[in-house]
């Protein structure tokens, strides 16, 4: 058997790899949006002037980021049916991916918020803005700008972690690669193709993050 058979790509591309590629992009996009929004909310909880919110935010981060993403996805895929909530593999995997990544984004955004000089918050509050308005209009825009590099790394990890959808029939690249292996009995070629396809997603994202970092460095 050859180490890499190019015929696997041409024979299975449109029916398997292309479909898996589209689903991986979709899952990554949905999870990216969801994890960012959830991460910002949890970060605000972590530094809010309410002890209960601080505790809830800290508990969320510590529990989620110390659980393997595999278990988290299984909870949504196999655990929710016990509560009469049925999710397909794509939805369960995407939700699990978003929640897992949100814990790391929350910590990055929290660090960004704490890097914004406290005097700006105090000035905003003294001018009549509420706590949420101060966060929305004054603190968060600056904090997000500060943490763009770590956020970019988290988004790169999110794209790579999307391969976890393959274990719950999430119709992603890994799932379709396994189908190709079952049909062709070629173990290596499909995974090499999947690796190359992942690179077409992660390398442009990495270049974009580096571009933002250089742009921020110049503006600073």
Backbone as JSON Lines, residues from 0, in Angstrom:
{"i":0,"aa":"X","n":[0.84,-1.2,0.0],"ca":[0.0,0.0,0.0],"c":[0.88,1.25,0.0]}
{"i":1,"aa":"X","n":[0.53,2.25,-0.83],"ca":[1.28,3.5,-0.88],"c":[1.05,4.3,0.4]}
{"i":2,"aa":"X","n":[2.07,5.13,0.75],"ca":[1.9,5.98,1.94],"c":[0.81,7.02,1.69]}
{"i":3,"aa":"X","n":[0.8,7.56,0.44],"ca":[-0.24,8.53,0.1],"c":[-0.73,8.25,-1.32]}
{"i":4,"aa":"X","n":[-2.02,8.03,-1.47],"ca":[-2.62,7.74,-2.76],"c":[-3.43,8.95,-3.22]}
{"i":5,"aa":"X","n":[-2.93,9.7,-4.22],"ca":[-3.65,10.91,-4.67],"c":[-5.05,10.59,-5.21]}
{"i":6,"aa":"X","n":[-5.27,9.36,-5.66],"ca":[-6.58,9.0,-6.2],"c":[-7.68,9.1,-5.15]}
{"i":7,"aa":"X","n":[-7.3,8.96,-3.86],"ca":[-8.28,9.08,-2.78],"c":[-8.91,10.47,-2.78]}
{"i":8,"aa":"X","n":[-8.09,11.48,-3.04],"ca":[-8.59,12.86,-3.05],"c":[-9.58,13.07,-4.19]}
{"i":9,"aa":"X","n":[-9.21,12.64,-5.38],"ca":[-10.07,12.88,-6.55],"c":[-11.35,12.04,-6.47]}
{"i":10,"aa":"X","n":[-11.22,10.84,-5.96],"ca":[-12.38,9.94,-5.93],"c":[-13.41,10.33,-4.86]}
{"i":11,"aa":"X","n":[-12.93,10.84,-3.73],"ca":[-13.84,11.09,-2.6],"c":[-14.03,12.58,-2.28]}
{"i":12,"aa":"X","n":[-13.43,13.45,-3.07],"ca":[-13.41,14.87,-2.67],"c":[-14.81,15.47,-2.55]}
{"i":13,"aa":"X","n":[-15.6,15.4,-3.62],"ca":[-16.89,16.11,-3.61],"c":[-17.91,15.47,-2.67]}
{"i":14,"aa":"X","n":[-17.88,14.15,-2.53],"ca":[-18.9,13.46,-1.72],"c":[-18.55,13.37,-0.24]}
{"i":15,"aa":"X","n":[-17.28,13.54,0.09],"ca":[-16.88,13.38,1.49],"c":[-16.05,14.58,2.0]}
{"i":16,"aa":"X","n":[-14.89,14.8,1.38],"ca":[-14.0,15.83,1.94],"c":[-14.6,17.24,1.84]}
{"i":17,"aa":"X","n":[-15.24,17.54,0.72],"ca":[-15.8,18.89,0.57],"c":[-16.95,19.12,1.56]}
{"i":18,"aa":"X","n":[-17.8,18.11,1.72],"ca":[-18.9,18.23,2.69],"c":[-18.35,18.38,4.11]}
{"i":19,"aa":"X","n":[-17.34,17.57,4.44],"ca":[-16.73,17.68,5.76],"c":[-16.07,19.03,5.97]}
{"i":20,"aa":"X","n":[-15.45,19.53,4.93],"ca":[-14.79,20.85,5.01],"c":[-15.82,21.95,5.31]}
{"i":21,"aa":"X","n":[-16.93,21.93,4.58],"ca":[-17.98,22.94,4.8],"c":[-18.53,22.85,6.22]}
{"i":22,"aa":"X","n":[-18.79,21.63,6.69],"ca":[-19.33,21.47,8.04],"c":[-18.33,21.88,9.11]}
{"i":23,"aa":"X","n":[-17.05,21.62,8.87],"ca":[-16.02,22.06,9.83],"c":[-15.95,23.57,9.89]}
{"i":24,"aa":"X","n":[-16.03,24.23,8.73],"ca":[-16.04,25.69,8.71],"c":[-17.27,26.24,9.43]}
{"i":25,"aa":"X","n":[-18.43,25.64,9.17],"ca":[-19.66,26.1,9.81],"c":[-19.59,25.93,11.33]}
{"i":26,"aa":"X","n":[-19.17,24.73,11.77],"ca":[-19.09,24.47,13.21],"c":[-18.11,25.42,13.87]}
{"i":27,"aa":"X","n":[-16.97,25.67,13.22],"ca":[-15.97,26.59,13.78],"c":[-16.52,28.0,13.86]}
{"i":28,"aa":"X","n":[-17.25,28.41,12.82],"ca":[-17.8,29.77,12.82],"c":[-18.84,29.95,13.92]}
{"i":29,"aa":"X","n":[-19.79,29.0,14.02],"ca":[-20.81,29.09,15.06],"c":[-20.17,29.05,16.45]}
{"i":30,"aa":"X","n":[-19.22,28.15,16.63],"ca":[-18.57,28.02,17.94],"c":[-17.76,29.26,18.28]}
{"i":31,"aa":"X","n":[-17.16,29.85,17.24],"ca":[-16.36,31.08,17.48],"c":[-17.26,32.2,17.99]}
{"i":32,"aa":"X","n":[-18.39,32.41,17.33],"ca":[-19.31,33.47,17.76],"c":[-19.84,33.18,19.17]}
{"i":33,"aa":"X","n":[-20.29,31.94,19.36],"ca":[-20.87,31.57,20.66],"c":[-19.85,31.66,21.78]}
{"i":34,"aa":"X","n":[-18.65,31.18,21.55],"ca":[-17.64,31.18,22.61],"c":[-17.2,32.6,22.94]}
{"i":35,"aa":"X","n":[-17.15,33.47,21.93],"ca":[-16.74,34.86,22.19],"c":[-17.79,35.58,23.04]}
{"i":36,"aa":"X","n":[-19.07,35.46,22.65],"ca":[-20.13,36.14,23.4],"c":[-20.2,35.6,24.83]}
{"i":37,"aa":"X","n":[-20.17,34.28,24.97],"ca":[-20.24,33.68,26.3],"c":[-19.0,34.03,27.12]}
{"i":38,"aa":"X","n":[-17.84,34.02,26.46],"ca":[-16.6,34.35,27.17],"c":[-16.61,35.77,27.71]}
{"i":39,"aa":"X","n":[-17.13,36.72,26.91],"ca":[-17.2,38.11,27.38],"c":[-18.14,38.23,28.58]}
{"i":40,"aa":"X","n":[-19.27,37.55,28.52],"ca":[-20.23,37.6,29.65],"c":[-19.58,37.04,30.92]}
{"i":41,"aa":"X","n":[-18.92,35.9,30.78],"ca":[-18.28,35.29,31.95],"c":[-17.16,36.18,32.48]}
{"i":42,"aa":"X","n":[-16.43,36.84,31.58],"ca":[-15.36,37.74,32.02],"c":[-15.93,38.91,32.82]}
{"i":43,"aa":"X","n":[-17.07,39.44,32.37],"ca":[-17.71,40.55,33.11],"c":[-18.19,40.05,34.47]}
{"i":44,"aa":"X","n":[-18.71,38.83,34.53],"ca":[-19.1,38.23,35.82],"c":[-17.9,38.19,36.77]}
{"i":45,"aa":"X","n":[-16.73,37.82,36.2],"ca":[-15.54,37.62,37.03],"c":[-15.07,38.9,37.73]}
{"i":46,"aa":"X","n":[-15.35,40.06,37.11],"ca":[-14.85,41.3,37.73],"c":[-16.01,42.21,38.18]}
{"i":47,"aa":"X","n":[-17.25,41.67,38.12],"ca":[-18.4,42.48,38.53],"c":[-18.36,42.76,40.04]}
{"i":48,"aa":"X","n":[-18.95,43.88,40.47],"ca":[-18.94,44.23,41.9],"c":[-20.02,43.47,42.68]}
{"i":49,"aa":"X","n":[-20.29,42.24,42.28],"ca":[-21.28,41.4,42.98],"c":[-20.61,40.06,43.26]}
{"i":50,"aa":"X","n":[-20.5,39.69,44.52],"ca":[-19.74,38.5,44.89],"c":[-20.32,37.23,44.28]}
{"i":51,"aa":"X","n":[-21.66,37.16,44.2],"ca":[-22.29,35.95,43.64],"c":[-21.87,35.76,42.17]}
{"i":52,"aa":"X","n":[-21.85,36.87,41.4],"ca":[-21.45,36.78,40.0],"c":[-19.98,36.39,39.89]}
{"i":53,"aa":"X","n":[-19.14,36.94,40.78],"ca":[-17.72,36.55,40.79],"c":[-17.58,35.05,40.98]}
{"i":54,"aa":"X","n":[-18.35,34.53,41.93],"ca":[-18.25,33.11,42.25],"c":[-18.75,32.26,41.08]}
{"i":55,"aa":"X","n":[-19.87,32.67,40.46],"ca":[-20.4,31.92,39.33],"c":[-19.41,31.92,38.16]}
{"i":56,"aa":"X","n":[-18.82,33.08,37.89],"ca":[-17.85,33.17,36.8],"c":[-16.62,32.32,37.06]}
{"i":57,"aa":"X","n":[-16.11,32.37,38.27],"ca":[-14.92,31.58,38.61],"c":[-15.23,30.08,38.54]}
{"i":58,"aa":"X","n":[-16.4,29.7,39.05],"ca":[-16.77,28.27,39.02],"c":[-16.91,27.78,37.59]}
{"i":59,"aa":"X","n":[-17.52,28.59,36.73],"ca":[-17.68,28.21,35.32],"c":[-16.32,27.96,34.67]}
{"i":60,"aa":"X","n":[-15.41,28.93,34.84],"ca":[-14.1,28.82,34.2],"c":[-13.34,27.6,34.72]}
{"i":61,"aa":"X","n":[-13.3,27.43,36.04],"ca":[-12.5,26.34,36.62],"c":[-13.07,24.96,36.25]}
{"i":62,"aa":"X","n":[-14.39,24.86,36.22],"ca":[-14.98,23.55,35.9],"c":[-14.8,23.23,34.41]}
{"i":63,"aa":"X","n":[-15.16,24.17,33.55],"ca":[-15.14,23.89,32.11],"c":[-13.75,23.66,31.57]}
{"i":64,"aa":"X","n":[-12.79,24.5,31.98],"ca":[-11.46,24.35,31.37],"c":[-10.68,23.17,31.93]}
{"i":65,"aa":"X","n":[-11.19,22.56,33.0],"ca":[-10.51,21.38,33.55],"c":[-11.22,20.08,33.2]}
{"i":66,"aa":"X","n":[-12.2,20.16,32.31],"ca":[-12.86,18.96,31.8],"c":[-12.4,18.73,30.37]}
{"i":67,"aa":"X","n":[-12.01,17.51,30.0],"ca":[-11.64,17.26,28.6],"c":[-12.8,17.6,27.66]}
{"i":68,"aa":"X","n":[-12.49,18.21,26.55],"ca":[-13.53,18.62,25.61],"c":[-14.33,17.41,25.12]}
{"i":69,"aa":"X","n":[-13.68,16.26,25.08],"ca":[-14.36,15.04,24.64],"c":[-15.55,14.72,25.55]}
{"i":70,"aa":"X","n":[-15.33,14.83,26.86],"ca":[-16.4,14.54,27.82],"c":[-17.52,15.57,27.71]}
{"i":71,"aa":"X","n":[-17.12,16.81,27.52],"ca":[-18.11,17.89,27.39],"c":[-19.03,17.64,26.19]}
{"i":72,"aa":"X","n":[-18.45,17.23,25.08],"ca":[-19.26,16.96,23.89],"c":[-20.17,15.76,24.12]}
{"i":73,"aa":"X","n":[-19.66,14.74,24.81],"ca":[-20.49,13.57,25.11],"c":[-21.66,13.92,26.03]}
{"i":74,"aa":"X","n":[-21.44,14.88,26.92],"ca":[-22.54,15.3,27.81],"c":[-23.71,15.83,26.99]}
{"i":75,"aa":"X","n":[-23.4,16.65,25.98],"ca":[-24.46,17.22,25.15],"c":[-25.05,16.18,24.19]}
{"i":76,"aa":"X","n":[-24.21,15.26,23.74],"ca":[-24.67,14.3,22.74],"c":[-25.42,13.12,23.38]}
{"i":77,"aa":"X","n":[-24.88,12.61,24.48],"ca":[-25.46,11.41,25.09],"c":[-26.2,11.7,26.39]}
{"i":78,"aa":"X","n":[-25.89,12.82,27.05],"ca":[-26.51,13.11,28.34],"c":[-27.84,13.82,28.22]}
{"i":79,"aa":"X","n":[-27.95,14.76,27.28],"ca":[-29.19,15.54,27.17],"c":[-30.41,14.72,26.79]}
{"i":80,"aa":"X","n":[-30.26,13.64,25.99],"ca":[-31.45,12.82,25.7],"c":[-32.16,12.32,26.95]}
{"i":81,"aa":"X","n":[-31.43,12.2,28.07],"ca":[-32.05,11.79,29.33],"c":[-33.03,12.84,29.83]}
{"i":82,"aa":"X","n":[-32.83,14.09,29.36],"ca":[-33.74,15.19,29.73],"c":[-34.71,15.5,28.59]}
{"i":83,"aa":"X","n":[-34.84,14.53,27.67],"ca":[-35.72,14.68,26.5],"c":[-35.29,15.82,25.59]}
{"i":84,"aa":"X","n":[-33.98,16.08,25.56],"ca":[-33.41,17.07,24.63],"c":[-32.47,16.32,23.69]}
{"i":85,"aa":"X","n":[-32.9,16.17,22.47],"ca":[-32.09,15.42,21.49],"c":[-31.36,16.39,20.57]}
{"i":86,"aa":"X","n":[-30.06,16.27,20.52],"ca":[-29.24,17.07,19.6],"c":[-28.51,16.13,18.67]}
{"i":87,"aa":"X","n":[-28.39,16.54,17.39],"ca":[-27.59,15.71,16.49],"c":[-26.1,15.95,16.77]}
{"i":88,"aa":"X","n":[-25.26,15.18,16.12],"ca":[-23.83,15.27,16.4],"c":[-23.25,16.63,16.1]}
{"i":89,"aa":"X","n":[-23.72,17.25,15.03],"ca":[-23.21,18.57,14.65],"c":[-23.53,19.6,15.73]}
{"i":90,"aa":"X","n":[-24.79,19.64,16.18],"ca":[-25.2,20.62,17.2],"c":[-24.5,20.35,18.53]}
{"i":91,"aa":"X","n":[-24.48,19.08,18.94],"ca":[-23.86,18.75,20.23],"c":[-22.37,19.08,20.21]}
{"i":92,"aa":"X","n":[-21.7,18.74,19.12],"ca":[-20.27,19.02,19.02],"c":[-19.98,20.51,18.99]}
{"i":93,"aa":"X","n":[-20.8,21.27,18.25],"ca":[-20.57,22.71,18.14],"c":[-20.81,23.4,19.49]}
{"i":94,"aa":"X","n":[-21.88,23.02,20.18],"ca":[-22.16,23.62,21.49],"c":[-21.05,23.28,22.49]}
{"i":95,"aa":"X","n":[-20.63,22.02,22.5],"ca":[-19.55,21.62,23.4],"c":[-18.27,22.38,23.1]}
{"i":96,"aa":"X","n":[-17.98,22.54,21.81],"ca":[-16.78,23.28,21.39],"c":[-16.86,24.74,21.84]}
{"i":97,"aa":"X","n":[-18.03,25.36,21.67],"ca":[-18.2,26.76,22.05],"c":[-18.06,26.95,23.55]}
{"i":98,"aa":"X","n":[-18.68,26.08,24.33],"ca":[-18.61,26.22,25.79],"c":[-17.19,25.98,26.3]}
{"i":99,"aa":"X","n":[-16.53,24.97,25.74],"ca":[-15.15,24.69,26.17],"c":[-14.24,25.89,25.89]}
{"i":100,"aa":"X","n":[-14.34,26.44,24.67],"ca":[-13.46,27.56,24.3],"c":[-13.8,28.83,25.08]}
{"i":101,"aa":"X","n":[-15.08,28.99,25.44],"ca":[-15.5,30.22,26.14],"c":[-14.79,30.39,27.47]}
{"i":102,"aa":"X","n":[-14.45,29.29,28.13],"ca":[-13.76,29.39,29.43],"c":[-12.39,30.04,29.25]}
{"i":103,"aa":"X","n":[-11.7,29.69,28.17],"ca":[-10.37,30.27,27.93],"c":[-10.48,31.72,27.45]}
{"i":104,"aa":"X","n":[-11.5,31.98,26.63],"ca":[-11.71,33.35,26.16],"c":[-12.07,34.25,27.34]}
{"i":105,"aa":"X","n":[-12.85,33.73,28.28],"ca":[-13.23,34.53,29.45],"c":[-12.01,34.98,30.22]}
{"i":106,"aa":"X","n":[-11.04,34.09,30.39],"ca":[-9.83,34.46,31.13],"c":[-9.01,35.49,30.36]}
{"i":107,"aa":"X","n":[-8.96,35.34,29.03],"ca":[-8.2,36.31,28.23],"c":[-8.86,37.69,28.3]}
{"i":108,"aa":"X","n":[-10.19,37.73,28.17],"ca":[-10.9,39.02,28.21],"c":[-10.81,39.63,29.61]}
{"i":109,"aa":"X","n":[-10.89,38.8,30.64],"ca":[-10.75,39.32,32.02],"c":[-9.4,40.01,32.2]}
{"i":110,"aa":"X","n":[-8.34,39.38,31.67],"ca":[-7.01,39.99,31.77],"c":[-6.99,41.33,31.03]}
{"i":111,"aa":"X","n":[-7.68,41.37,29.87],"ca":[-7.74,42.63,29.12],"c":[-8.49,43.71,29.88]}
{"i":112,"aa":"X","n":[-9.59,43.34,30.53],"ca":[-10.36,44.32,31.3],"c":[-9.52,44.88,32.44]}
{"i":113,"aa":"X","n":[-8.78,44.0,33.1],"ca":[-7.96,44.45,34.24],"c":[-6.77,45.29,33.79]}
{"i":114,"aa":"X","n":[-6.42,45.2,32.48],"ca":[-5.31,46.01,31.97],"c":[-5.74,47.43,31.63]}
{"i":115,"aa":"X","n":[-7.06,47.65,31.53],"ca":[-7.56,49.01,31.27],"c":[-7.46,49.81,32.56]}
{"i":116,"aa":"X","n":[-6.84,51.0,32.51],"ca":[-6.69,51.8,33.75],"c":[-8.02,52.0,34.48]}
{"i":117,"aa":"X","n":[-8.0,51.77,35.8],"ca":[-9.22,51.86,36.6],"c":[-9.84,53.27,36.54]}
{"i":118,"aa":"X","n":[-8.98,54.27,36.35],"ca":[-9.48,55.64,36.32],"c":[-10.51,55.87,35.23]}
{"i":119,"aa":"X","n":[-10.41,55.12,34.12],"ca":[-11.38,55.29,33.04],"c":[-12.77,54.82,33.47]}
{"i":120,"aa":"X","n":[-12.81,53.71,34.2],"ca":[-14.1,53.22,34.7],"c":[-14.69,54.21,35.7]}
{"i":121,"aa":"X","n":[-13.83,54.71,36.59],"ca":[-14.31,55.63,37.61],"c":[-14.82,56.92,36.99]}
{"i":122,"aa":"X","n":[-14.12,57.38,35.94],"ca":[-14.56,58.6,35.27],"c":[-15.89,58.39,34.58]}
{"i":123,"aa":"X","n":[-16.06,57.21,33.96],"ca":[-17.32,56.9,33.28],"c":[-18.47,56.81,34.27]}
{"i":124,"aa":"X","n":[-18.22,56.17,35.41],"ca":[-19.27,56.04,36.42],"c":[-19.64,57.39,37.01]}
{"i":125,"aa":"X","n":[-18.62,58.23,37.22],"ca":[-18.89,59.55,37.8],"c":[-19.63,60.47,36.83]}
{"i":126,"aa":"X","n":[-19.54,60.13,35.51],"ca":[-20.26,60.95,34.53],"c":[-21.7,60.49,34.34]}
{"i":127,"aa":"X","n":[-22.09,59.45,35.08],"ca":[-23.49,59.02,35.06],"c":[-23.75,57.71,34.35]}
{"i":128,"aa":"X","n":[-22.73,57.07,33.78],"ca":[-22.95,55.79,33.12],"c":[-23.14,54.69,34.15]}
{"i":129,"aa":"X","n":[-24.0,53.71,33.83],"ca":[-24.18,52.56,34.72],"c":[-22.98,51.62,34.56]}
{"i":130,"aa":"X","n":[-22.95,50.59,35.41],"ca":[-21.84,49.63,35.33],"c":[-21.81,48.94,33.96]}
{"i":131,"aa":"X","n":[-22.99,48.51,33.48],"ca":[-23.03,47.82,32.19],"c":[-22.67,48.77,31.04]}
{"i":132,"aa":"X","n":[-23.15,50.01,31.13],"ca":[-22.81,50.98,30.08],"c":[-21.3,51.27,30.08]}
{"i":133,"aa":"X","n":[-20.72,51.35,31.26],"ca":[-19.28,51.58,31.35],"c":[-18.51,50.43,30.7]}
{"i":134,"aa":"X","n":[-18.99,49.21,30.98],"ca":[-18.34,48.04,30.37],"c":[-18.49,48.07,28.85]}
{"i":135,"aa":"X","n":[-19.71,48.34,28.4],"ca":[-20.0,48.23,26.97],"c":[-19.31,49.32,26.15]}
{"i":136,"aa":"X","n":[-19.33,50.55,26.64],"ca":[-18.85,51.66,25.8],"c":[-17.42,52.08,26.11]}
{"i":137,"aa":"X","n":[-16.92,51.8,27.3],"ca":[-15.6,52.31,27.69],"c":[-14.56,51.2,27.84]}
{"i":138,"aa":"X","n":[-14.89,50.19,28.66],"ca":[-13.87,49.21,29.04],"c":[-13.7,48.1,28.0]}
{"i":139,"aa":"X","n":[-14.8,47.46,27.61],"ca":[-14.68,46.3,26.72],"c":[-14.03,46.62,25.37]}
{"i":140,"aa":"X","n":[-14.36,47.74,24.71],"ca":[-13.68,48.01,23.43],"c":[-12.17,48.05,23.57]}
{"i":141,"aa":"X","n":[-11.68,48.64,24.68],"ca":[-10.23,48.69,24.89],"c":[-9.68,47.32,25.27]}
{"i":142,"aa":"X","n":[-10.43,46.6,26.11],"ca":[-9.96,45.29,26.56],"c":[-9.85,44.3,25.4]}
{"i":143,"aa":"X","n":[-10.83,44.31,24.5],"ca":[-10.81,43.39,23.36],"c":[-9.6,43.68,22.48]}
{"i":144,"aa":"X","n":[-9.3,44.96,22.3],"ca":[-8.14,45.34,21.48],"c":[-6.85,44.82,22.1]}
{"i":145,"aa":"X","n":[-6.78,44.89,23.44],"ca":[-5.56,44.44,24.12],"c":[-5.35,42.94,23.97]}
{"i":146,"aa":"X","n":[-6.45,42.18,23.98],"ca":[-6.31,40.72,24.02],"c":[-6.51,40.06,22.65]}
{"i":147,"aa":"X","n":[-6.39,40.82,21.59],"ca":[-6.54,40.21,20.26],"c":[-5.55,39.06,20.03]}
{"i":148,"aa":"X","n":[-4.25,39.21,20.38],"ca":[-3.33,38.08,20.15],"c":[-3.75,36.79,20.86]}
{"i":149,"aa":"X","n":[-4.02,36.82,22.19],"ca":[-4.46,35.56,22.82],"c":[-5.8,35.06,22.29]}
{"i":150,"aa":"X","n":[-6.7,35.99,21.92],"ca":[-7.97,35.54,21.34],"c":[-7.73,34.83,20.02]}
{"i":151,"aa":"X","n":[-6.8,35.35,19.23],"ca":[-6.48,34.7,17.96],"c":[-5.97,33.29,18.16]}
{"i":152,"aa":"X","n":[-5.14,33.1,19.18],"ca":[-4.64,31.75,19.47],"c":[-5.78,30.83,19.89]}
{"i":153,"aa":"X","n":[-6.72,31.36,20.66],"ca":[-7.86,30.53,21.07],"c":[-8.72,30.15,19.87]}
{"i":154,"aa":"X","n":[-8.88,31.06,18.92],"ca":[-9.67,30.74,17.74],"c":[-8.97,29.7,16.88]}
{"i":155,"aa":"X","n":[-7.63,29.76,16.83],"ca":[-6.89,28.71,16.11],"c":[-7.1,27.36,16.78]}
{"i":156,"aa":"X","n":[-7.02,27.34,18.1],"ca":[-7.25,26.09,18.83],"c":[-8.67,25.58,18.6]}
{"i":157,"aa":"X","n":[-9.61,26.53,18.52],"ca":[-11.01,26.13,18.3],"c":[-11.16,25.4,16.97]}
{"i":158,"aa":"X","n":[-10.55,25.92,15.92],"ca":[-10.66,25.27,14.61],"c":[-10.08,23.85,14.68]}
{"i":159,"aa":"X","n":[-8.92,23.72,15.32],"ca":[-8.31,22.38,15.4],"c":[-9.13,21.45,16.3]}
{"i":160,"aa":"X","n":[-9.67,22.01,17.38],"ca":[-10.49,21.19,18.29],"c":[-11.81,20.76,17.66]}
{"i":161,"aa":"X","n":[-12.2,21.4,16.54],"ca":[-13.46,21.01,15.9],"c":[-13.43,19.55,15.43]}
{"i":162,"aa":"X","n":[-12.24,18.97,15.37],"ca":[-12.14,17.56,14.97],"c":[-12.87,16.64,15.96]}
{"i":163,"aa":"X","n":[-13.18,17.18,17.15],"ca":[-13.88,16.37,18.14],"c":[-15.3,16.01,17.67]}
{"i":164,"aa":"X","n":[-15.82,16.77,16.71],"ca":[-17.16,16.45,16.18],"c":[-17.19,15.07,15.54]}
{"i":165,"aa":"X","n":[-16.02,14.62,15.08],"ca":[-15.96,13.32,14.4],"c":[-16.4,12.16,15.27]}
{"i":166,"aa":"X","n":[-16.26,12.29,16.59],"ca":[-16.59,11.17,17.47],"c":[-18.09,11.06,17.75]}
{"i":167,"aa":"X","n":[-18.84,12.13,17.41],"ca":[-20.29,12.09,17.65],"c":[-21.06,12.23,16.33]}
{"i":168,"aa":"X","n":[-20.43,11.76,15.25],"ca":[-21.06,11.82,13.92],"c":[-21.45,13.24,13.57]}
{"i":169,"aa":"X","n":[-20.5,14.16,13.79],"ca":[-20.78,15.58,13.54],"c":[-20.63,16.0,12.1]}
{"i":170,"aa":"X","n":[-20.39,15.05,11.2],"ca":[-20.32,15.29,9.75],"c":[-19.17,16.21,9.37]}
{"i":171,"aa":"X","n":[-18.16,16.32,10.23],"ca":[-17.03,17.2,9.94],"c":[-15.97,16.46,9.12]}
{"i":172,"aa":"X","n":[-14.8,17.06,8.98],"ca":[-13.74,16.45,8.19],"c":[-13.31,15.09,8.73]}
{"i":173,"aa":"X","n":[-13.11,15.0,10.03],"ca":[-12.66,13.72,10.61],"c":[-13.69,12.62,10.43]}
{"i":174,"aa":"X","n":[-14.96,12.98,10.6],"ca":[-16.02,11.99,10.43],"c":[-16.03,11.46,8.99]}
{"i":175,"aa":"X","n":[-15.92,12.38,8.03],"ca":[-15.92,11.96,6.63],"c":[-14.65,11.21,6.25]}
{"i":176,"aa":"X","n":[-13.52,11.58,6.89],"ca":[-12.29,10.84,6.64],"c":[-12.43,9.39,7.1]}
{"i":177,"aa":"X","n":[-13.08,9.19,8.24],"ca":[-13.31,7.82,8.73],"c":[-14.19,7.03,7.76]}
{"i":178,"aa":"X","n":[-15.19,7.71,7.17],"ca":[-16.04,7.04,6.18],"c":[-15.22,6.63,4.95]}
{"i":179,"aa":"X","n":[-14.31,7.51,4.53],"ca":[-13.46,7.19,3.38],"c":[-12.55,6.01,3.69]}
{"i":180,"aa":"X","n":[-12.01,6.0,4.91],"ca":[-11.14,4.88,5.31],"c":[-11.92,3.56,5.29]}
{"i":181,"aa":"X","n":[-13.16,3.59,5.77],"ca":[-13.98,2.37,5.79],"c":[-14.26,1.87,4.38]}
{"i":182,"aa":"X","n":[-14.4,2.82,3.46],"ca":[-14.74,2.43,2.09],"c":[-13.52,2.04,1.25]}
{"i":183,"aa":"X","n":[-12.39,2.72,1.5],"ca":[-11.21,2.5,0.65],"c":[-10.18,1.56,1.27]}
{"i":184,"aa":"X","n":[-10.28,1.33,2.57],"ca":[-9.3,0.54,3.33],"c":[-7.9,1.17,3.28]}
{"i":185,"aa":"X","n":[-7.85,2.47,3.01],"ca":[-6.6,3.21,3.03],"c":[-6.58,4.04,4.31]}
{"i":186,"aa":"X","n":[-5.65,3.72,5.22],"ca":[-5.67,4.35,6.54],"c":[-5.01,5.73,6.55]}
{"i":187,"aa":"X","n":[-3.97,5.91,5.75],"ca":[-3.16,7.13,5.87],"c":[-3.63,8.27,4.97]}
{"i":188,"aa":"X","n":[-3.92,7.96,3.71],"ca":[-4.21,9.04,2.74],"c":[-5.34,9.96,3.2]}
{"i":189,"aa":"X","n":[-6.48,9.44,3.68],"ca":[-7.56,10.36,4.11],"c":[-7.12,11.3,5.23]}
{"i":190,"aa":"X","n":[-6.34,10.79,6.19],"ca":[-5.91,11.66,7.29],"c":[-4.9,12.71,6.82]}
{"i":191,"aa":"X","n":[-4.06,12.34,5.85],"ca":[-3.12,13.33,5.3],"c":[-3.9,14.43,4.58]}
{"i":192,"aa":"X","n":[-4.92,14.04,3.84],"ca":[-5.76,15.03,3.15],"c":[-6.46,15.93,4.16]}
{"i":193,"aa":"X","n":[-6.98,15.34,5.23],"ca":[-7.64,16.13,6.28],"c":[-6.66,17.13,6.9]}
{"i":194,"aa":"X","n":[-5.43,16.67,7.15],"ca":[-4.42,17.58,7.73],"c":[-4.16,18.76,6.79]}
{"i":195,"aa":"X","n":[-4.05,18.48,5.49],"ca":[-3.81,19.56,4.52],"c":[-5.0,20.52,4.47]}
{"i":196,"aa":"X","n":[-6.21,19.98,4.55],"ca":[-7.39,20.84,4.52],"c":[-7.48,21.7,5.77]}
{"i":197,"aa":"X","n":[-7.09,21.13,6.92],"ca":[-7.07,21.95,8.13],"c":[-6.06,23.09,8.0]}
{"i":198,"aa":"X","n":[-4.94,22.82,7.34],"ca":[-3.94,23.87,7.16],"c":[-4.48,25.02,6.32]}
{"i":199,"aa":"X","n":[-5.38,24.7,5.36],"ca":[-5.96,25.78,4.55],"c":[-6.87,26.69,5.38]}
{"i":200,"aa":"X","n":[-7.3,26.2,6.54],"ca":[-8.1,27.04,7.44],"c":[-7.23,27.76,8.46]}
{"i":201,"aa":"X","n":[-6.27,27.03,9.04],"ca":[-5.52,27.6,10.17],"c":[-4.41,28.57,9.72]}
{"i":202,"aa":"X","n":[-3.78,28.3,8.59],"ca":[-2.68,29.19,8.16],"c":[-3.19,30.59,7.82]}
{"i":203,"aa":"X","n":[-4.26,30.75,7.02],"ca":[-4.77,32.11,6.8],"c":[-5.19,32.8,8.09]}
{"i":204,"aa":"X","n":[-5.8,32.04,9.02],"ca":[-6.2,32.63,10.29],"c":[-4.97,33.07,11.08]}
{"i":205,"aa":"X","n":[-3.93,32.26,11.07],"ca":[-2.7,32.6,11.78],"c":[-2.05,33.85,11.17]}
{"i":206,"aa":"X","n":[-2.05,33.93,9.83],"ca":[-1.49,35.11,9.15],"c":[-2.29,36.37,9.52]}
{"i":207,"aa":"X","n":[-3.61,36.22,9.59],"ca":[-4.46,37.36,9.95],"c":[-4.19,37.82,11.38]}
{"i":208,"aa":"X","n":[-4.03,36.87,12.3],"ca":[-3.74,37.23,13.69],"c":[-2.39,37.93,13.79]}
{"i":209,"aa":"X","n":[-1.38,37.42,13.07],"ca":[-0.07,38.08,13.08],"c":[-0.15,39.5,12.51]}
{"i":210,"aa":"X","n":[-0.98,39.65,11.47],"ca":[-1.16,40.98,10.89],"c":[-1.78,41.93,11.92]}
{"i":211,"aa":"X","n":[-2.78,41.46,12.66],"ca":[-3.4,42.31,13.68],"c":[-2.4,42.67,14.78]}
{"i":212,"aa":"X","n":[-1.56,41.7,15.16],"ca":[-0.56,41.97,16.2],"c":[0.41,43.06,15.74]}
{"i":213,"aa":"X","n":[0.88,42.96,14.49],"ca":[1.81,44.0,13.98],"c":[1.12,45.36,13.92]}
{"i":214,"aa":"X","n":[-0.14,45.34,13.5],"ca":[-0.89,46.6,13.4],"c":[-1.07,47.23,14.77]}
{"i":215,"aa":"X","n":[-1.37,46.39,15.76],"ca":[-1.53,46.91,17.12],"c":[-0.22,47.45,17.67]}
{"i":216,"aa":"X","n":[0.87,46.73,17.36],"ca":[2.18,47.17,17.86],"c":[2.53,48.54,17.29]}
{"i":217,"aa":"X","n":[2.2,48.76,16.01],"ca":[2.48,50.07,15.4],"c":[1.62,51.17,16.02]}
{"i":218,"aa":"X","n":[0.32,50.82,16.27],"ca":[-0.58,51.84,16.83],"c":[-0.2,52.2,18.25]}
{"i":219,"aa":"X","n":[0.39,51.21,18.99],"ca":[0.8,51.51,20.36],"c":[2.05,52.39,20.37]}
